[in-house]
């Protein structure tokens, strides 16, 4: 498999991880198996363009961004994803991240490629899609992300973090409010009140989009 189905390639600011704020080379793969109510990339549900992995690597090397990220859509749906991730890891000169929605087996993510894995809250409409086996597949450098659509999502995510002792499974746990649904100050207050071992983030890519 020498090609992947790409919707777009661009440089921008990484928005949802502990790498948030860094210049990033993005490869957005086409297609997704979920339909989250707050999705901001519905356009990527459509088919993209078959693109040679070698061409993607060449573009990544030309980019001055310090990290590379494979996103979607849902990257793990594509047969060529592991080969693309390995090629970027070995040949781009950048640290490589992949954003995944948590519904597919993350053991597909190659070693030393950092998984930023969603755990979908009820407010997404896709809570039942999460593959709970992925908790045990997390590696010490992977990160977990909860996108919160309201206070019930916060309570659900807090209970999930505590029940599964999630902090022991990964490098970081990220809580992000859906823009316009929870005021960041309110979310910050809940996290401080409960003393959760999580990092609060705003969806920085929505505030600093330069595509």
Residue pairs with C-beta under 8 A, 6 or more apart in sequence:
1 79
1 80
1 83
2 52
2 53
2 54
2 80
2 83
3 50
3 51
3 52
3 53
3 80
4 29
4 50
4 51
4 53
4 56
4 78
4 80
4 81
4 84
5 29
5 30
5 31
5 47
5 48
5 49
5 50
5 51
5 78
6 27
6 28
6 29
6 30
6 48
6 49
6 50
6 51
6 56
7 28
7 29
7 30
7 43
7 44
7 46
7 48
7 49
7 72
7 73
8 26
8 28
8 44
8 48
8 211
9 25
9 26
9 27
9 28
9 51
9 56
9 59
10 26
10 28
10 211
11 23
11 24
11 25
11 26
11 63
11 64
11 65
11 210
12 23
12 24
12 26
12 205
12 208
12 209
12 210
12 211
13 20
13 21
13 22
13 23
13 24
13 204
13 205
13 208
13 209
13 210
14 20
14 21
14 22
14 23
14 24
14 67
14 69
14 97
14 204
14 205
15 203
15 204
15 205
15 206
15 208
16 99
16 116
16 145
16 174
16 176
16 201
16 203
16 204
16 205
17 97
17 99
17 114
17 116
17 143
17 145
17 172
17 174
18 143
18 171
18 172
18 174
18 199
19 67
19 95
19 97
20 201
20 204
21 204
22 65
22 66
22 67
23 64
23 65
23 66
23 67
24 65
24 66
24 67
24 68
24 69
24 97
25 59
25 60
25 63
25 65
25 67
25 68
25 69
25 92
25 94
26 68
26 69
26 71
27 56
27 60
27 68
27 69
27 70
27 71
27 84
27 88
28 41
28 44
28 48
28 71
28 72
28 73
29 44
29 48
29 70
29 71
29 72
29 73
29 74
29 75
29 77
29 78
29 81
30 44
30 45
30 46
30 47
30 48
30 49
30 72
30 73
31 44
31 45
31 47
31 48
31 72
31 73
31 74
31 77
31 78
32 39
32 44
32 45
32 72
32 73
32 74
32 77
32 101
33 74
33 77
33 101
33 103
33 104
33 129
34 74
34 101
34 103
34 120
34 124
34 126
34 129
35 45
35 125
35 126
36 101
36 120
36 124
36 125
36 126
37 123
37 124
37 125
37 149
38 123
38 124
38 147
38 149
38 178
38 181
40 203
40 206
41 71
41 72
41 73
44 72
44 73
45 73
53 80
53 83
53 84
53 87
54 87
56 84
56 87
56 88
57 87
57 88
57 91
57 92
60 68
60 88
60 91
60 92
60 93
60 94
61 91
61 92
61 93
65 94
66 94
66 95
67 94
67 95
67 96
67 97
68 88
68 92
68 94
68 95
68 96
68 97
69 96
69 97
69 98
69 99
70 81
70 84
70 85
70 88
70 96
70 97
70 98
70 99
71 98
71 99
72 99
72 101
74 100
74 101
74 103
74 104
75 81
75 98
75 99
75 100
76 98
76 100
76 104
76 105
76 106
76 108
76 109
77 104
78 84
81 98
81 108
82 108
82 109
82 110
85 96
85 98
85 109
85 110
85 113
86 110
86 113
88 94
88 96
88 113
89 96
89 110
89 112
89 113
95 114
96 112
96 113
96 114
97 113
97 114
97 115
97 116
98 109
98 113
98 114
98 115
98 116
99 116
99 118
100 106
100 109
100 115
100 116
100 117
100 118
101 117
101 118
101 120
101 126
101 129
102 117
102 118
102 119
102 120
102 129
102 130
102 131
102 134
103 120
103 126
103 129
103 130
103 131
104 131
105 131
105 133
105 134
105 137
106 115
106 117
106 131
106 134
106 137
106 138
106 142
107 137
109 115
109 142
112 141
114 141
114 142
114 143
115 138
115 139
115 142
115 143
116 142
116 143
116 145
116 174
117 134
117 138
117 142
117 143
117 144
117 145
118 144
118 145
118 146
118 147
119 130
119 144
119 145
119 146
119 157
119 160
120 126
120 127
120 129
120 130
120 147
121 127
121 146
121 147
121 148
121 149
121 153
121 156
121 157
122 152
122 153
122 156
123 148
123 149
123 150
123 152
123 153
123 178
123 181
124 147
124 149
127 156
135 164
135 166
135 169
136 169
138 144
138 169
138 170
139 170
140 170
140 171
141 171
142 170
142 171
143 170
143 171
143 172
143 173
143 174
144 166
144 169
144 170
144 172
144 173
144 174
145 173
145 174
145 176
146 153
146 157
146 160
146 173
146 174
146 175
146 176
146 198
147 176
147 177
147 178
147 203
148 154
148 157
148 175
148 176
148 177
148 178
148 181
148 182
148 187
149 178
149 181
149 182
150 181
150 182
151 182
151 190
154 175
154 182
154 187
154 190
157 175
158 190
158 194
158 196
160 166
161 167
161 173
161 196
161 197
161 198
166 173
167 173
167 197
172 199
173 196
173 197
173 198
173 199
174 198
174 199
174 200
174 201
175 187
175 191
175 196
175 198
175 199
175 200
175 201
176 200
176 201
176 202
176 203
177 183
177 184
177 187
177 202
177 203
178 203
179 202
179 203
179 206
184 200
184 202
187 200
188 200
191 198
191 200
